[in-house]
Amino acid sequence: ETLAEALNKLDPDVRTALEVAIERARAVHADQRRTDKTTTLAPGATVTERWVPVERVGLYVPGGNAVYPSSVVMNVVPA
């Protein structure tokens, strides 16, 4: 089963709820993006904290008896 097929089989209310959750997670994570910060310790001596993207990430989605799509949304959206 492809992802497109699974998406087409999804209940419309569930799909809408997931899309809203994704939009909200994107808004929160976009607001959390940081800019570089430089601290001057002495003349000519600075330390810069720089935020750079990573090439790969690992995600953990719990399994078991319950289904938590929010775990996927909260992990995948910022990645």
Secondary structure by P-SEA (a helix, b strand, c coil): ccaaaaaaaccaaaaaaaaaaaaaaaaaaaaacccbbbbbccccbbbbbbbbbbcbbbbbbbbcccccaaaaaaccccc
